[in-house]
Amino acid sequence: MPNLYATSDLHVTHRGNEGFVDAISPESPEDWLIVAGDVAERVDVVADTLARLRERFATVVWVPGNHELWTTANDPDQRRGQDRYEELVRRCRAVDVLTPEDEFAVWPHGERPLTVAPLFVLYDYSWRTPAATGAPLAEAMRQAREAGVVCTDEYLLHPDPHPSRRDWCARRLEISEKRLADIPDDHGTVLVSHWPLHRHPTAPLYYPEFAMWCGTEETADWHRRFRAEIAVYGHLHIPRTTHQDGVRFEEVSLGYPREWSRRARGAVPVRRLL
């Protein structure tokens, strides 16, 4: 029986994480791999890493994380925002890796067909701390600055040509929701997003203010509405299994050496989902 694996937040250019891509390998030639974002910051490194993984797995499904969308000074490719995302999609298609812009693949090895739906939805700052709930965004940002946890996205993740990341998120929600609604009613789903679709996984964050950059309240019921068997995500660097409304949520990130080196099980670069 083929396996469905998942990984995220490999951060392959980070010292200590370079060799983990070599540890991600299938048990059978029919195995699939989900890559839930944050492979690296440079376009060429992302494309090369995904190409290596595609050589091993029958199907590779990728969604962008915030790090892929950063435009950094040391990346020869200085595309920003939507243009950067479209270039990443083009590079993925060149090596036969599926993206949120491609036809959804169907995992045929379960009790019912499972549509594997890669989603790019971003965040809209709606996951604020209780003290900031209902407050203007400027006030919530002030609290985050005081806590010292302003996300680097504020400086490197450009929303061009959209006026803001919130506007880009709204557009991505519209696109994604429409595509999910077209999935046949007799299919279950594996929903894949870099950012969690429900807020509950952010509860253990050391700095709750950081949840603003982790998702959107608009997706809070998607795991129910779209018949998810598993919701796969990364971003938080808190790898674990949780359940919400009977749906399994899998955080599949590797994270940074300072994080995985403190875990009892050490580094886990890939998880088997099915």
PAZAPA-4460 file (N, C-alpha, C; in steps of 0.05 Angstrom, whole numbers, plus 32768, in hexadecimal, padded with zeros to 4 digits):
% residues 274
    n_x    n_y    n_z   ca_x   ca_y   ca_z    c_x    c_y    c_z   seq   type   mol
   8011   7FE8   8000   8000   8000   8000   8012   8019   8000     1      M     A
   800E   802B   7FED   801E   8044   7FED   8019   8055   8005     2      P     A
   802C   8066   800B   802B   8078   8022   8028   8095   8019     3      N     A
   801B   80A5   802A   801A   80C2   8026   802A   80CE   803C     4      L     A
   803F   80DC   8035   8051   80E9   8048   804E   8107   8047     5      Y     A
   8057   8115   805C   8056   8132   805C   806E   813D   806B     6      A     A
   8076   8155   8062   808C   8164   8070   8087   8181   806C     7      T     A
   8093   8191   807C   8093   81AE   8078   80A9   81BB   8088     8      S     A
   80AE   81D5   8082   80C1   81E5   8091   80DC   81D7   8092     9      D     A
   80E6   81CD   807B   8100   81C1   807A   8117   81D5   807C    10      L     A
   8112   81EE   8074   8126   8203   8076   8142   81F9   806F    11      H     A
   8144   81EF   8057   815C   81E0   804F   8175   81F1   804E    12      V     A
   8173   820B   804D   818B   821C   804D   8194   8223   8069    13      T     A
   8185   821B   807D   818D   8220   8098   81A1   820C   80A2    14      H     A
   81B7   8215   80AD   81CD   8203   80B6   81C2   81EF   80C9    15      R     A
   81C7   81D5   80C3   81BD   81BF   80D3   81A6   81B1   80C6    16      G     A
   8199   81BD   80B3   8182   81B1   80A5   8189   81A7   8089    17      N     A
   81A2   81AC   8080   81A9   81A6   8064   81A4   8189   805C    18      E     A
   81AA   8177   806E   81AA   815B   8066   8190   814C   8068    19      G     A
   817B   8159   8072   8162   814B   8077   8153   8144   805E    20      F     A
   8157   8152   8049   8149   814B   8030   8151   812E   8027    21      V     A
   816A   8127   802C   8173   810C   8025   8166   80F7   8035    22      D     A
   815B   80FE   804D   814E   80EB   805E   8131   80E6   8057    23      A     A
   8127   80F6   8044   810B   80F3   803D   8109   80E2   8024    24      I     A
   8101   80C9   8028   8100   80B6   8012   80E7   80A4   8016    25      S     A
   80DD   809A   8000   80C5   8089   8001   80CB   806C   8008    26      P     A
   80B6   805E   8010   80B9   8041   8014   80B2   8032   7FFB    27      E     A
   80A2   803E   7FE9   809B   8032   7FD0   809B   8047   7FBA    28      S     A
   809D   803E   7FA1   809D   8051   7F8B   8083   8060   7F87    29      P     A
   806E   8057   7F95   8053   8063   7F92   804D   8078   7FA8    30      E     A
   8060   807C   7FBA   805A   808E   7FD0   8059   80AB   7FC7    31      D     A
   8048   80BA   7FD6   8044   80D7   7FD1   8051   80E7   7FE8    32      W     A
   8058   8100   7FE1   8063   8112   7FF6   8055   812D   7FF4    33      L     A
   804C   8137   800B   8042   8153   800D   8058   8164   8019    34      I     A
   805D   817B   800D   8071   818E   8018   8061   81A8   801E    35      V     A
   805D   81AD   8038   804B   81C2   8041   805A   81DD   8046    36      A     A
   806C   81E4   8034   8078   81FE   8035   8091   8201   8045    37      G     A
   809E   8219   8042   80B7   8220   804F   80CE   820D   804A    38      D     A
   80D1   8207   8030   80E8   81F7   8027   8102   8208   802A    39      V     A
   8100   8221   8021   8117   8233   8022   810D   824F   8019    40      A     A
   811F   8263   801A   8119   827E   8012   811F   8284   7FF5    41      E     A
   8132   8276   7FE9   813B   827B   7FCE   812B   826A   7FBA    42      R     A
   8122   8276   7FA4   8112   8268   7F90   8121   8250   7F85    43      V     A
   813B   8253   7F7E   814A   823D   7F72   814D   8226   7F86    44      D     A
   8151   822C   7F9F   8154   8216   7FB3   813A   8207   7FB7    45      V     A
   8124   8216   7FB8   810A   8209   7FBA   8106   81F6   7FA3    46      V     A
   810A   8200   7F8B   8106   81F0   7F73   8118   81D7   7F72    47      A     A
   8131   81DB   7F79   8144   81C4   7F78   813D   81AF   7F8D    48      D     A
   8135   81B8   7FA5   812D   81A5   7FBA   8115   8195   7FB2    49      T     A
   8101   81A3   7FA7   80E8   8195   7F9F   80EE   8182   7F88    50      L     A
   8100   8189   7F76   8108   8177   7F60   8114   815E   7F6B    51      A     A
   8125   8160   7F7F   8132   8149   7F8B   811D   8136   7F98    52      R     A
   810A   8142   7FA5   80F5   8132   7FB2   80E3   8125   7F9D    53      L     A
   80DE   8133   7F88   80CD   8128   7F73   80DA   8110   7F65    54      R     A
   80F4   810F   7F64   8102   80F8   7F59   80FD   80DE   7F69    55      E     A
   80F5   80E2   7F82   80F2   80CA   7F94   80D5   80C2   7F97    56      R     A
   80C3   80D5   7F96   80A6   80D0   7F9C   8095   80D1   7F83    57      F     A
   8081   80C0   7F83   806F   80BF   7F6B   8061   80D9   7F67    58      A     A
   8059   80E6   7F7C   804B   8100   7F7B   8055   8112   7F92    59      T     A
   805B   812B   7F8B   8063   813E   7FA0   8050   8156   7F9D    60      V     A
   8044   815E   7FB4   8031   8174   7FB5   803D   818A   7FC7    61      V     A
   803F   81A2   7FBD   804C   81B8   7FCB   8039   81D0   7FCF    62      W     A
   803A   81DC   7FE6   802E   81F6   7FEA   8043   820A   7FF4    63      V     A
   8040   8224   7FEE   8055   8237   7FF7   8051   823D   8015    64      P     A
   8067   8241   8022   8067   824D   803D   806F   826A   803B    65      G     A
   8070   8277   8051   8078   8293   8051   8095   8297   8048    66      N     A
   80A7   8284   804F   80C3   8287   8048   80C7   8286   802A    67      H     A
   80B9   8275   801C   80BB   8275   7FFE   80B3   8290   7FF2    68      E     A
   80A0   829E   7FFF   8096   82B7   7FF5   80A6   82CF   7FFD    69      L     A
   80BA   82CB   800F   80CC   82E1   8016   80DD   82E9   7FFE    70      W     A
   80E2   8303   7FFB   80F5   830D   7FE8   810D   8317   7FF7    71      T     A
   8123   8307   7FF8   813A   830D   8008   8151   8318   7FF7    72      T     A
   8163   8326   8003   8179   8333   7FF5   818B   831E   7FE8    73      A     A
   818D   8306   7FF3   81A0   82F3   7FE8   8194   82E0   7FD4    74      N     A
   817B   82E5   7FCB   816F   82D5   7FB7   8173   82E3   7F9C    75      D     A
   8180   82D5   7F88   8183   82E1   7F6E   8168   82E8   7F61    76      P     A
   8153   82DA   7F69   8138   82DF   7F5E   812A   82F3   7F70    77      D     A
   8126   830B   7F67   811B   8320   7F77   80FD   8325   7F72    78      Q     A
   80F0   8311   7F67   80D3   8314   7F63   80C5   8317   7F7E    79      R     A
   80AF   8325   7F7E   80A0   832A   7F97   8083   8322   7F94    80      R     A
   8077   831B   7FAA   805A   8316   7FAB   8050   8301   7F97    81      G     A
   803B   8309   7F89   802E   82F7   7F77   8041   82ED   7F61    82      Q     A
   8052   82FE   7F57   8066   82F6   7F43   8078   82E0   7F4E    83      D     A
   8080   82E3   7F67   8092   82CF   7F73   8083   82B4   7F75    84      R     A
   806B   82B5   7F7F   805B   829D   7F81   8057   828F   7F66    85      Y     A
   8051   829F   7F52   804D   8293   7F37   8067   8287   7F2C    86      E     A
   807E   8293   7F33   8097   8287   7F2A   809C   826C   7F39    87      E     A
   8096   826B   7F52   8099   8252   7F61   8087   823C   7F55    88      L     A
   806E   8244   7F4E   805C   8231   7F41   8068   8227   7F26    89      V     A
   8073   823A   7F17   807F   8232   7EFD   8096   821F   7F01    90      R     A
   80A7   8224   7F15   80BD   8213   7F1B   80B4   81F7   7F24    91      R     A
   809F   81F6   7F34   8094   81DC   7F3D   8089   81CC   7F25    92      C     A
   807B   81D9   7F14   8070   81CB   7EFD   8086   81C0   7EEB    93      R     A
   809C   81CE   7EE9   80B2   81C5   7ED9   80BE   81AB   7EE3    94      A     A
   80BB   81A5   7EFD   80C5   818C   7F08   80AF   8179   7F11    95      V     A
   8096   817E   7F07   807F   816D   7F0B   8078   816B   7F29    96      D     A
   8078   8182   7F36   806E   8184   7F52   8054   8193   7F51    97      V     A
   8040   8189   7F5F   8025   8195   7F5F   8024   81AD   7F72    98      L     A
   8015   81C1   7F6B   8012   81DA   7F7A   7FF5   81E1   7F7F    99      T     A
   7FEF   81F6   7F8E   7FD3   81FE   7F91   7FC6   8207   7F77   100      P     A
   7FD5   820B   7F62   7FCA   8214   7F48   7FC3   81FC   7F36   101      E     A
   7FCA   81E4   7F3E   7FC6   81CD   7F2C   7FAD   81BD   7F34   102      D     A
   7FA5   81AB   7F22   7F8F   819A   7F28   7F95   8189   7F41   103      E     A
   7F82   8187   7F53   7F86   8178   7F6C   7F8A   815B   7F65   104      F     A
   7F9E   814E   7F72   7FA2   8132   7F6E   7F90   8123   7F82   105      A     A
   7F8A   810A   7F7B   7F78   80F9   7F8B   7F87   80E1   7F95   106      V     A
   7F89   80DE   7FB0   7F95   80C7   7FBC   7F81   80B0   7FBB   107      W     A
   7F87   809A   7FAC   7F73   8086   7FA7   7F74   806E   7FB9   108      P     A
   7F85   806F   7FCE   7F8B   8056   7FDD   7F7C   8053   7FF7   109      H     A
   7F68   8064   7FFC   7F59   8062   8015   7F3E   8056   8011   110      G     A
   7F2D   8058   8026   7F12   804E   8024   7F01   805E   8011   111      E     A
   7F07   8077   800D   7EFA   8088   7FF9   7F10   8099   7FEC   112      R     A
   7F0B   80A4   7FD4   7F1F   80B5   7FC8   7F24   80CE   7FDA   113      P     A
   7F3D   80D5   7FDC   7F45   80ED   7FEB   7F52   8101   7FD8   114      L     A
   7F45   8118   7FD5   7F51   812D   7FC5   7F66   813C   7FD6   115      T     A
   7F7F   813C   7FCC   7F94   814A   7FDA   7F94   8167   7FCF   116      V     A
   7F8C   817A   7FE0   7F88   8195   7FD8   7F9D   81A8   7FE3   117      A     A
   7FB1   81AF   7FD4   7FC5   81C3   7FDD   7FB8   81DF   7FDC   118      P     A
   7FBB   81EE   7FF2   7FAE   8208   7FF4   7FC2   821E   7FFB   119      L     A
   7FC0   8234   7FEE   7FD0   824B   7FF4   7FBD   8261   7FFD   120      F     A
   7FBB   8266   8017   7FA7   8279   8021   7FB2   8290   8032   121      V     A
   7FCC   828F   803A   7FD8   82A4   804A   7FC9   82A8   8065   122      L     A
   7FC8   82C1   806F   7FBC   82C8   8089   7FB2   82E4   8087   123      Y     A
   7FA0   82EB   809A   7F94   8306   8099   7F94   8315   80B4   124      D     A
   7FA5   830B   80C6   7FA8   8318   80E0   7F90   8315   80F2   125      Y     A
   7F7D   8303   80EB   7F64   8300   80FB   7F69   82F0   8114   126      S     A
   7F7F   82E1   8116   7F85   82D1   812E   7F94   82E2   8142   127      W     A
   7F86   82F4   814E   7F93   8307   8161   7F90   82FC   817E   128      R     A
   7FA1   8305   818F   7FA0   82FE   81AB   7F86   8309   81B7   129      T     A
   7F7D   82FD   81CD   7F64   8308   81D9   7F65   8326   81DF   130      P     A
   7F7C   8330   81E7   7F7F   834D   81EE   7F7C   835E   81D5   131      A     A
   7F82   8352   81BD   7F80   8362   81A5   7F67   835C   8195   132      A     A
   7F57   8349   819E   7F3E   8342   818F   7F2C   835B   818D   133      T     A
   7F24   8361   8175   7F13   8378   8171   7F22   8393   816F   134      G     A
   7F3C   8392   8176   7F4B   83AB   8174   7F55   83AF   8157   135      A     A
   7F5A   83C8   8150   7F66   83CD   8135   7F80   83BD   8131   136      P     A
   7F86   83B6   8118   7F9E   83A7   8112   7FB6   83B6   811D   137      L     A
   7FB7   83D0   811B   7FCE   83DF   8125   7FD3   83DA   8142   138      A     A
   7FBE   83D7   8152   7FC1   83D1   816F   7FCC   83B5   8173   139      E     A
   7FC1   83A2   8163   7FCB   8386   8165   7FE9   8385   815D   140      A     A
   7FF1   8394   8149   800D   8395   8141   801E   83A2   8157   141      M     A
   8013   83B6   8164   8023   83C3   8179   8028   83AF   8190   142      R     A
   8014   839F   8196   8018   838B   81AB   802D   8376   81A3   143      Q     A
   802C   836E   8189   8040   835B   817F   805C   8366   8181   144      A     A
   805F   8380   817A   8079   838C   817B   8083   838E   8198   145      R     A
   8071   8394   81AA   8079   8395   81C6   8082   8379   81D0   146      E     A
   8076   8364   81C5   807D   8349   81CD   8096   8340   81BE   147      A     A
   809F   834F   81A9   80B6   8348   819A   80B3   8331   8187   148      G     A
   809A   832E   817C   8095   8317   816B   8089   831F   8150   149      V     A
   8090   8336   8145   8086   833D   812A   8093   832B   8116   150      V     A
   8082   831F   8105   808B   830B   80F1   809C   8319   80DC   151      C     A
   80B0   830B   80D3   80C2   8316   80BE   80B3   831B   80A4   152      T     A
   809C   830E   80A1   808B   8313   8089   8085   8331   8085   153      D     A
   8084   833F   809B   807E   835C   8099   8093   836B   8089   154      E     A
   80AA   835F   8086   80C0   836D   8078   80C7   835F   805E   155      Y     A
   80C2   8345   805B   80CC   8336   8044   80B6   8329   8033   156      L     A
   809E   8327   803D   8088   831A   802D   8077   8330   8022   157      L     A
   807D   8337   8009   806F   834D   7FFB   8056   8343   7FED   158      H     A
   8040   8352   7FF0   8027   8348   7FE4   8022   8351   7FC7   159      P     A
   8035   835E   7FBA   8031   8369   7F9F   8023   8355   7F8D   160      D     A
   8010   835E   7F7D   8005   8379   7F79   7FEE   837F   7F8C   161      P     A
   7FE9   836E   7FA0   7FD3   8373   7FB3   7FDB   8389   7FC6   162      H     A
   7FC8   8398   7FD0   7FCE   83AE   7FE2   7FDA   83A4   7FFC   163      P     A
   7FD3   838C   8005   7FDD   8382   801F   7FDC   8364   801F   164      S     A
   7FE8   8358   8033   7FE7   833B   8037   7FCA   8333   803D   165      R     A
   7FBB   8343   804B   7F9F   833D   8050   7F8F   833B   8036   166      R     A
   7F94   834E   8024   7F86   834D   800A   7F8E   8335   7FFA   167      D     A
   7FA8   832E   7FFB   7FB1   8316   7FEC   7FA4   82FD   7FF9   168      W     A
   7FA3   82FC   8013   7F96   82E6   8021   7F78   82E4   8018   169      C     A
   7F6A   82FA   8017   7F4E   82F9   800E   7F4B   82EE   7FF2   170      A     A
   7F5D   82F5   7FE1   7F5C   82EB   7FC5   7F62   82CD   7FC5   171      R     A
   7F75   82C4   7FD5   7F7C   82A8   7FD5   7F66   8297   7FE2   172      R     A
   7F58   82A2   7FF6   7F41   8295   8001   7F2B   8291   7FED   173      L     A
   7F26   82A5   7FDD   7F12   82A3   7FC8   7F18   828D   7FB4   174      E     A
   7F31   828D   7FAB   7F3A   8279   7F97   7F38   825D   7FA3   175      I     A
   7F43   825A   7FBC   7F45   823F   7FC8   7F29   8234   7FCF   176      S     A
   7F17   8245   7FD9   7EFD   823C   7FE1   7EED   8232   7FC9   177      E     A
   7EF0   8240   7FB3   7EE2   8238   7F9A   7EEC   821D   7F90   178      K     A
   7F06   8219   7F91   7F11   81FF   7F88   7F09   81E8   7F9A   179      R     A
   7F09   81ED   7FB4   7F00   81D8   7FC7   7EE3   81D1   7FC3   180      L     A
   7ED3   81E4   7FBD   7EB6   81DF   7FB9   7EB1   81CD   7FA1   181      A     A
   7EC4   81CC   7F8E   7EC1   81BC   7F76   7ECA   819F   7F7A   182      D     A
   7ED5   8198   7F91   7EDD   817C   7F96   7EC4   816B   7F98   183      I     A
   7EC3   8154   7F8B   7EAC   8142   7F8B   7EA3   813C   7FA8   184      P     A
   7E89   813B   7FAC   7E7E   8137   7FC7   7E85   811C   7FD3   185      D     A
   7E8B   8108   7FC3   7E92   80EE   7FCE   7EB0   80EC   7FD5   186      D     A
   7EBF   8101   7FD2   7EDB   8101   7FD8   7EDF   810C   7FF4   187      H     A
   7EF1   8100   8004   7EFC   810D   801B   7F13   811F   8011   188      G     A
   7F20   812C   8024   7F36   813E   801C   7F4D   813C   802F   189      T     A
   7F65   8142   8025   7F7C   8148   8035   7F82   8165   802E   190      V     A
   7F7D   8177   8042   7F81   8194   803D   7F9D   819B   8046   191      L     A
   7FAC   81A8   8034   7FC8   81AE   8038   7FCC   81CC   8037   192      V     A
   7FD6   81D8   804C   7FDC   81F4   804C   7FF5   81F9   805E   193      S     A
   8005   820C   8057   801C   8212   8069   8011   821C   8084   194      H     A
   7FFE   822E   8083   7FF2   823A   809B   7FDB   8228   80A4   195      W     A
   7FD8   8222   80BE   7FC1   8211   80C6   7FA6   821E   80BF   196      P     A
   7F93   820D   80B9   7F79   8216   80B1   7F67   821C   80C8   197      L     A
   7F6E   8212   80E0   7F5F   8217   80F8   7F72   8223   810D   198      H     A
   7F68   8233   811F   7F79   8241   8132   7F84   822F   8148   199      R     A
   7F77   8219   814F   7F7E   820A   8167   7F9C   8202   8168   200      H     A
   7FA9   81FD   8151   7FC6   81F5   8153   7FD8   820C   815E   201      P     A
   7FCE   8224   815E   7FDF   823A   8168   7FDE   823D   8186   202      T     A
   7FCE   822D   8194   7FCB   8230   81B1   7FE6   822D   81C0   203      A     A
   7FF9   821C   81B7   8012   8219   81C6   8027   822F   81C0   204      P     A
   8021   8241   81AE   8035   8255   81A8   803F   8264   81C1   205      L     A
   8059   8266   81C3   8064   8274   81DB   805C   8291   81DB   206      Y     A
   805B   829D   81C3   8052   82B8   81BF   8037   82B8   81B0   207      Y     A
   8021   82BA   81BE   8007   82B8   81B0   8003   82CE   819C   208      P     A
   8011   82E4   819E   800E   82FA   818B   8016   82F1   816F   209      E     A
   8027   82DC   816D   8031   82D3   8152   801A   82C6   8142   210      F     A
   8005   82BE   814F   7FEF   82B1   8141   7FE4   82C2   812A   211      A     A
   7FE7   82DC   812C   7FDD   82EE   8117   7FE8   82E7   80FB   212      M     A
   8000   82DB   80FB   800D   82D4   80E1   800A   82B7   80DB   213      W     A
   7FF7   82A9   80E7   7FF5   828C   80E5   7FDC   8282   80D7   214      C     A
   7FC9   8293   80D0   7FB1   8289   80C2   7F9B   829D   80C2   215      G     A
   7F83   8294   80BC   7F6C   82A5   80B9   7F53   8297   80C4   216      T     A
   7F42   82A6   80D1   7F29   829C   80DB   7F16   8292   80C5   217      E     A
   7F1B   829C   80AC   7F0A   8295   8096   7F0C   8277   808F   218      E     A
   7F20   8269   8097   7F23   824C   8091   7F1B   823A   80A8   219      T     A
   7F10   8245   80BD   7F0B   8237   80D6   7EF9   821E   80D2   220      A     A
   7EE8   821E   80BE   7ED6   8207   80BA   7EDC   81F7   80A1   221      D     A
   7EF2   81FD   8094   7EF8   81EF   807B   7EFC   81D1   807F   222      W     A
   7F08   81C9   8095   7F0C   81AC   8099   7EF2   819D   809B   223      H     A
   7EDC   81AB   80A4   7EC2   819E   80A5   7EB4   81A1   808A   224      R     A
   7EB4   81B9   8080   7EA5   81BE   8067   7EAF   81AD   8050   225      R     A
   7EC9   81A9   804F   7ED5   819B   8038   7EDF   817F   803E   226      F     A
   7ED2   8173   8052   7ED4   8156   8058   7EF1   814D   805B   227      R     A
   7F01   815C   806B   7F1D   8155   806F   7F20   813C   8080   228      A     A
   7F31   812A   8078   7F3A   8115   8089   7F53   811D   8098   229      E     A
   7F64   812D   808A   7F7C   8138   8097   7F7F   8154   808D   230      I     A
   7F87   8166   80A0   7F90   8181   8099   7FAE   8183   809F   231      A     A
   7FBE   8187   808A   7FDB   8187   808D   7FE5   81A4   808C   232      V     A
   7FF8   81AA   809E   8002   81C6   809F   801E   81C5   80AB   233      Y     A
   802B   81DD   80AB   8045   81E0   80B8   8046   81FB   80C6   234      G     A
   805A   820B   80C1   805D   8227   80CA   8062   822A   80E7   235      H     A
   8055   821B   80F9   8057   8220   8115   8070   8214   8122   236      L     A
   807C   8201   8114   8093   81F3   811F   808C   81E5   813A   237      H     A
   8073   81DB   813B   806A   81CC   8152   805E   81B2   8147   238      I     A
   806F   819F   813E   8065   8187   8131   8055   8176   8144   239      P     A
   803C   8170   813D   802B   815F   814E   8011   8159   813F   240      R     A
   8002   8147   814B   7FE8   813F   8141   7FD2   8149   8154   241      T     A
   7FBF   8157   8149   7FA8   8160   8159   7F8E   8159   814A   242      T     A
   7F78   815D   8157   7F5E   8157   814B   7F4B   816E   8150   243      H     A
   7F3B   8175   813C   7F27   8189   813F   7F0E   8180   8130   244      Q     A
   7EF8   817E   813E   7EDF   8175   8132   7EE2   8159   8125   245      D     A
   7EF3   8148   8131   7EF8   812E   8127   7F0B   812C   8110   246      G     A
   7F17   8142   8108   7F2A   8143   80F1   7F46   8144   80FC   247      V     A
   7F57   8134   80F0   7F73   8133   80F8   7F82   814B   80EC   248      R     A
   7F90   815A   80FD   7FA2   8170   80F4   7FBE   8167   80F9   249      F     A
   7FCF   8168   80E4   7FEA   8160   80E5   7FFD   8177   80E0   250      E     A
   800D   817F   80F4   8022   8193   80F0   803B   8183   80EA   251      E     A
   8047   8187   80D3   805C   8174   80C9   8077   8182   80C5   252      V     A
   807C   8197   80D4   8094   81A7   80CF   80AD   8199   80DB   253      S     A
   80C3   819D   80CE   80DD   8197   80DA   80E6   81AD   80ED   254      L     A
   80E7   81C6   80E3   80EF   81DC   80F4   810D   81E0   80F4   255      G     A
   8117   81F1   8106   8133   81F8   8108   8142   81E6   811B   256      Y     A
   815C   81E3   8118   816B   81D2   812A   8167   81D9   8148   257      P     A
   8165   81F2   814E   8161   81FA   816B   8147   81EF   8175   258      R     A
   8134   81E8   8163   811A   81DE   816C   811B   81BF   816C   259      E     A
   8122   81B2   8156   8120   8195   8155   8136   8188   8167   260      W     A
   814C   8196   816C   8161   818A   817D   8158   8187   819A   261      S     A
   8143   8196   81A2   8139   8195   81BE   8122   8181   81C1   262      R     A
   8119   8175   81AB   8103   8162   81AD   810D   8146   81B3   263      R     A
   80FE   8138   81C3   8106   811D   81CB   810B   810B   81B3   264      A     A
   80FB   810E   819E   80FE   80FD   8186   8111   8109   8171   265      R     A
   811C   8121   8177   812F   812D   8165   8121   8137   814C   266      G     A
   8130   8138   8136   8126   8142   811D   8115   812D   810F   267      A     A
   80FD   8135   8106   80EB   8124   80F7   80E5   8132   80DC   268      V     A
   80F5   812C   80C8   80F2   813B   80AF   80D9   8134   809E   269      P     A
   80CC   811D   80A4   80B5   8115   8094   80A3   8104   80A5   270      V     A
   8088   8107   80A0   8074   80F8   80AF   8063   80E8   809C   271      R     A
   805C   80CF   80A4   8049   80BF   8094   802D   80C5   809D   272      R     A
   801C   80CE   808A   8000   80D4   8091   7FED   80BE   808C   273      L     A
   7FF1   80B0   8075   7FDF   8099   806E   7FF0   8082   8063   274      L     A
***
